[in-house]
Amino acid sequence: MDRRNFLKLAGALTVTLATERTWAQTAKVEVHWLGQATTKLTTLTGKVIVIDPFLTTNPKTPPQYKNLDALGKVDVILVTHAHGDHIGGASAGRTDGSSDVADLAKRSGAKVLGSQTIIRMMVEIGWFPPAQGVGFSKSGKVQPAGPQITITQVSADHFSDLTVIDPATKKTTTSTAGEPVGFIVELENGFKLYHMGDTGLFGDMKLIADYYKPDLIMIPIGGHFGMDPKDAAYATKEMLKPKYAIPVHYGTFPVLRGTPQEYMAALGQTSTQVFPISPGDKLTF
């Protein structure tokens, strides 16, 4: 290589390294809440993780996101449990025998993660092929988006039913579908998101806090089927003690009466920064 070419190569390499360093310093984790528990997480390296997709029939999802194509590239889909308001299925208004999980998996080719039972059941009804499903159990750790991102399954105190509708006869069948779970998502820089799915209070939230040390929690506050604002405030202040909290799973249906204002009032003085955002809003960390 002659001197001129060497200098060009060296200059290009310097620019590339400088650009990468700048990107690494300015890159942020983006959390995009789309109503109920539905969350689009974009990591530092551009991986996209969608949690509990309930979009097409979700009354709180902004209209532009009811088209699943609006999510763009999706690498991983996480499912906390099988209720329609977490998978976009029959019990949430879908009448075509499919679900938002199934449609998003087909469009994106993303791996679908959840409890061993729920993944097996979704494969059996033909929502995605076996190779696309990743079933695992509580305390299990997987890295479907590469070795820099670790997803750990943790407990939730709830229940899990899967309702499937025959589009021809409109007959519905409901079956118990494994156990509900939450997820700890540890990202490239060590930032940890705890997506709690739908849950009531349980003592092992303290264990989850002590062991996993989540930075951000997405915590249900609606009540009726899980924690209300007072319960969620206790879990936040006395057990989880995160840096940040986003209240979710409220207002979508009339029985989910809890509000972010009630949650924040119940919290009182706290070191946790609460973001009472609206469906469609994005935050970066």
JOTA-V526400 format. One record per residue. N is the residue number from 1. SS is DSSP state (a for helix, b for strand, c for the rest). OMEGA is omega in whole degrees, -180 to 180 (999 if undefined). D_FIRST is the distance of its C-alpha to the first C-alpha in Angstrom with 2 decimals. Layout:
n=(N | N)
ss=(SS | SS)
omega=(OMEGA | OMEGA)
d_first=(D_FIRST | D_FIRST)
This chain:
n=(1 | 2 | 3 | 4 | 5 | 6 | 7 | 8 | 9 | 10 | 11 | 12 | 13 | 14 | 15 | 16 | 17 | 18 | 19 | 20 | 21 | 22 | 23 | 24 | 25 | 26 | 27 | 28 | 29 | 30 | 31 | 32 | 33 | 34 | 35 | 36 | 37 | 38 | 39 | 40 | 41 | 42 | 43 | 44 | 45 | 46 | 47 | 48 | 49 | 50 | 51 | 52 | 53 | 54 | 55 | 56 | 57 | 58 | 59 | 60 | 61 | 62 | 63 | 64 | 65 | 66 | 67 | 68 | 69 | 70 | 71 | 72 | 73 | 74 | 75 | 76 | 77 | 78 | 79 | 80 | 81 | 82 | 83 | 84 | 85 | 86 | 87 | 88 | 89 | 90 | 91 | 92 | 93 | 94 | 95 | 96 | 97 | 98 | 99 | 100 | 101 | 102 | 103 | 104 | 105 | 106 | 107 | 108 | 109 | 110 | 111 | 112 | 113 | 114 | 115 | 116 | 117 | 118 | 119 | 120 | 121 | 122 | 123 | 124 | 125 | 126 | 127 | 128 | 129 | 130 | 131 | 132 | 133 | 134 | 135 | 136 | 137 | 138 | 139 | 140 | 141 | 142 | 143 | 144 | 145 | 146 | 147 | 148 | 149 | 150 | 151 | 152 | 153 | 154 | 155 | 156 | 157 | 158 | 159 | 160 | 161 | 162 | 163 | 164 | 165 | 166 | 167 | 168 | 169 | 170 | 171 | 172 | 173 | 174 | 175 | 176 | 177 | 178 | 179 | 180 | 181 | 182 | 183 | 184 | 185 | 186 | 187 | 188 | 189 | 190 | 191 | 192 | 193 | 194 | 195 | 196 | 197 | 198 | 199 | 200 | 201 | 202 | 203 | 204 | 205 | 206 | 207 | 208 | 209 | 210 | 211 | 212 | 213 | 214 | 215 | 216 | 217 | 218 | 219 | 220 | 221 | 222 | 223 | 224 | 225 | 226 | 227 | 228 | 229 | 230 | 231 | 232 | 233 | 234 | 235 | 236 | 237 | 238 | 239 | 240 | 241 | 242 | 243 | 244 | 245 | 246 | 247 | 248 | 249 | 250 | 251 | 252 | 253 | 254 | 255 | 256 | 257 | 258 | 259 | 260 | 261 | 262 | 263 | 264 | 265 | 266 | 267 | 268 | 269 | 270 | 271 | 272 | 273 | 274 | 275 | 276 | 277 | 278 | 279 | 280 | 281 | 282 | 283 | 284 | 285)
ss=(c | c | a | a | a | a | a | a | a | a | a | a | a | a | a | a | a | a | a | a | a | a | a | a | a | a | c | c | c | b | b | b | b | c | c | c | c | c | b | b | b | b | c | c | c | c | c | b | b | b | b | c | c | c | c | c | c | c | c | c | c | c | a | a | a | c | c | a | a | a | a | c | c | c | c | b | b | b | c | c | c | c | c | a | a | a | a | c | c | a | a | a | c | c | c | c | c | c | c | a | a | a | a | a | a | a | a | a | c | c | b | b | b | b | b | a | a | a | a | a | a | a | a | a | c | c | c | c | c | a | a | a | b | b | b | b | c | c | c | c | b | b | c | c | c | c | c | c | c | b | b | b | b | b | b | c | c | c | c | c | b | b | b | b | b | c | c | c | c | c | c | b | b | b | b | b | c | c | c | c | b | b | b | b | b | b | c | c | c | c | c | b | b | b | b | c | c | c | c | c | c | c | c | c | a | a | a | a | a | a | a | a | c | c | c | b | b | b | b | b | c | b | c | c | c | c | c | b | a | a | a | a | a | a | a | a | a | a | a | a | c | c | c | b | b | b | b | b | c | c | c | c | c | c | c | c | c | c | c | a | a | a | a | a | a | a | a | c | c | c | c | c | b | b | c | c | c | c | c | c | c | b | b | b | c)
omega=(180 | -172 | -177 | 179 | 179 | -179 | 177 | -179 | 180 | 179 | 179 | 180 | 179 | 178 | -179 | -179 | 179 | 179 | -180 | 179 | 179 | 179 | -179 | -179 | -174 | -178 | -179 | 170 | 179 | 177 | -177 | -179 | -173 | 178 | -175 | 177 | -173 | -175 | 172 | -178 | 177 | -173 | -177 | -180 | 174 | 174 | -178 | 180 | 177 | -177 | 176 | -177 | 174 | -168 | -169 | 179 | -179 | -177 | -178 | 179 | 177 | -173 | -176 | -179 | 174 | 170 | -175 | 178 | -179 | 178 | -179 | -180 | 176 | -179 | -175 | 173 | 177 | -180 | -179 | 177 | -165 | -179 | -174 | -179 | 175 | 177 | -178 | -174 | -173 | -177 | 175 | 172 | 177 | -178 | -175 | 179 | -179 | 179 | 176 | 175 | -178 | -178 | -180 | 177 | -180 | -177 | -170 | -173 | -177 | 171 | 179 | -175 | 176 | 177 | -179 | -177 | -177 | 178 | 178 | -178 | 180 | 174 | -177 | 179 | 171 | -178 | 173 | -177 | -178 | -177 | -178 | -178 | 177 | 176 | 176 | -172 | -178 | -171 | 176 | 179 | 180 | -178 | -176 | 180 | 179 | -172 | -180 | -177 | -178 | 179 | -179 | 178 | 179 | -175 | 168 | -179 | -174 | 173 | -174 | 175 | 176 | 178 | -180 | -180 | 173 | -174 | -179 | -176 | -176 | 176 | 180 | 176 | -180 | -179 | 172 | -172 | 175 | -177 | 174 | -179 | 167 | -180 | 166 | 178 | 178 | -172 | -169 | -178 | 180 | 177 | -175 | 174 | 174 | 175 | -170 | -180 | 176 | -174 | 166 | 176 | 171 | -171 | -177 | 169 | 178 | 176 | 179 | 179 | -176 | -173 | -175 | 177 | 180 | 176 | -176 | 173 | 169 | -164 | 179 | -177 | -169 | -176 | 178 | 178 | -178 | -176 | 169 | -177 | -180 | 177 | -177 | 178 | 178 | 179 | -178 | -170 | -172 | -175 | -171 | 176 | -180 | 173 | -173 | 176 | 173 | 176 | -179 | 174 | 177 | 171 | -177 | 178 | -174 | -177 | -179 | -167 | -177 | -179 | 175 | 180 | 177 | 178 | -179 | 177 | 179 | 178 | -177 | 179 | -177 | 176 | 179 | 176 | -177 | 178 | 180 | -173 | 179 | 177 | -177 | 180 | 178 | 173 | 174 | -179 | 999)
d_first=(0.00 | 3.81 | 6.67 | 8.29 | 6.35 | 6.30 | 9.89 | 10.82 | 10.07 | 11.88 | 14.58 | 15.19 | 15.54 | 17.90 | 19.95 | 20.24 | 21.42 | 23.76 | 25.16 | 25.81 | 27.54 | 29.63 | 30.57 | 31.58 | 33.74 | 35.44 | 35.79 | 39.42 | 41.49 | 43.52 | 47.02 | 48.67 | 52.35 | 53.94 | 57.53 | 59.49 | 56.92 | 54.12 | 50.87 | 47.30 | 44.88 | 41.25 | 39.16 | 36.32 | 33.72 | 35.62 | 37.70 | 41.13 | 44.27 | 47.62 | 50.75 | 54.18 | 53.63 | 56.97 | 56.21 | 57.82 | 61.39 | 60.89 | 63.18 | 61.09 | 57.66 | 56.58 | 57.01 | 53.35 | 52.49 | 55.20 | 52.70 | 50.47 | 47.53 | 47.50 | 46.12 | 42.80 | 40.52 | 42.38 | 40.92 | 44.03 | 47.78 | 50.12 | 53.86 | 56.28 | 59.32 | 60.81 | 63.04 | 62.61 | 61.66 | 58.60 | 57.52 | 58.91 | 61.35 | 64.91 | 66.67 | 64.76 | 65.78 | 63.50 | 65.76 | 63.31 | 62.90 | 59.36 | 57.91 | 55.14 | 53.43 | 53.61 | 52.45 | 49.56 | 48.44 | 48.58 | 46.71 | 43.94 | 43.63 | 43.77 | 45.04 | 48.65 | 49.73 | 53.26 | 55.99 | 56.13 | 59.35 | 58.35 | 55.12 | 57.11 | 59.72 | 57.26 | 55.59 | 59.06 | 60.08 | 56.90 | 55.16 | 51.80 | 50.76 | 50.84 | 47.06 | 46.87 | 49.42 | 48.91 | 52.25 | 52.51 | 55.12 | 55.91 | 53.69 | 51.16 | 47.55 | 45.04 | 41.47 | 41.24 | 38.64 | 36.28 | 36.56 | 36.46 | 39.73 | 42.92 | 46.15 | 49.35 | 52.70 | 55.72 | 59.43 | 61.34 | 65.14 | 65.92 | 66.47 | 64.55 | 66.10 | 64.36 | 66.32 | 65.46 | 67.21 | 67.95 | 67.09 | 69.76 | 72.69 | 71.54 | 72.67 | 70.85 | 70.27 | 69.45 | 68.30 | 67.34 | 63.56 | 62.54 | 62.31 | 60.98 | 57.98 | 55.75 | 52.03 | 49.94 | 46.44 | 44.03 | 40.86 | 37.32 | 38.38 | 41.64 | 43.83 | 46.74 | 48.82 | 52.19 | 53.42 | 57.04 | 57.92 | 61.70 | 63.62 | 66.70 | 66.88 | 66.31 | 66.11 | 62.74 | 61.08 | 61.41 | 59.58 | 56.80 | 56.53 | 56.61 | 54.16 | 51.63 | 52.00 | 51.20 | 50.02 | 51.29 | 54.22 | 55.22 | 58.92 | 61.72 | 64.69 | 66.79 | 69.47 | 71.72 | 69.16 | 67.39 | 67.23 | 68.91 | 67.82 | 69.94 | 68.57 | 64.98 | 65.56 | 66.93 | 63.98 | 61.56 | 63.35 | 64.86 | 62.45 | 58.96 | 58.41 | 55.05 | 53.22 | 53.49 | 55.76 | 55.91 | 59.36 | 59.31 | 61.69 | 64.45 | 66.17 | 65.00 | 68.48 | 71.84 | 72.24 | 69.03 | 70.76 | 68.78 | 66.89 | 64.08 | 66.63 | 68.94 | 66.10 | 65.08 | 68.71 | 69.25 | 66.18 | 67.53 | 65.66 | 62.44 | 58.94 | 57.59 | 56.26 | 57.65 | 56.13 | 58.95 | 56.71 | 57.74 | 56.45 | 53.27 | 52.24 | 48.87 | 48.10 | 44.89 | 44.62)
